[in-house]
Amino acid sequence: MTNSHKVHATCVFVAAALLTGCVSIGAHYTASPDAAAYTTKAGKDPGEIIVSETAIAGHRYKVIGSIESQGRSLNLLSPAPTREDLDKSLRVEAAKRGADAVINVEYQSQREGLASHGKMTATGQAVVFTD
């Protein structure tokens, strides 16, 4: 392969990478000191987990930890991360920890530069119902 072919192949690869729309989503959990005493059903179905921007009326609960989820568009053509993307990530992480809900969720968005739509972060408290 000649140098001009290598340069062309590299340019094609870089262009393909830039034109491919992608969103990266990840979550992080920090357990409360007494979380183990309240977590009994780890491995729940994420679809059962409630995500709420407020506390949930009518339930007693214990906070077992905090969860933060971040979504980031990887390039300009990537779709911006949505609340739905982050809620799904919160549900999956909460289900792994045996939580019944993620409450007091706060969302923040920020633009990172000309090459992306930026990122969105959601943070909330993982809780188990005690009633």
DATA-V462405 format. One line per field, one symbol per residue. psi: psi as a letter, one per 40 degrees, with the letter a starting at -180 (. if undefined). Layout:
psi->???
This chain:
psi->hiddddddddddddddddehhihhhiihhhiidfdddehefifihdeehhhieiihiehiihheaihhhhhhheideiiiiiddddddddddddddeeidihifhhhhiiheadeieaihihiihhiihe.
